[in-house]
């Protein structure tokens, strides 16, 4: 019969409980349940950056035959620009990654940042898309699960 236990005894202080396989399995099962509850509780938001033709880019989209009231994603802007460039045969013959901007006055005036468009003869395709999107009005769309998407003007806090 045990009448008392000295809690400060070295053997009692050094005692560590034994973990059985059942204890480990229960702990993992509880962890999995907690993670699943967390996933169902937290709703993810999907934020999509959009651009709408505005001021200088409005004339470009109208003359190119694209919808001026639509909001475009980055890939859609790339598609629009690619179609415009191929229709007008502005791809550089020596290097396919460059576009002959100097050969098209509308494109040149749309992407021009300074008063001197003469120094803008060739541009890389990605650089051209970047400049065109800079000339457009920034929007973003927030989609939450089970809710209607919300459109807001301005830049979102995300990067491209």
Beta strands, then each sheet from edge to edge (+ up, - down):
strand 1: 45-52
strand 2: 71-72
strand 3: 98-100
strand 4: 122-124
strand 5: 137-144
strand 6: 150-153
sheet 1: 2+ 1- 5+ 6-
sheet 2: 3+ 4-
end
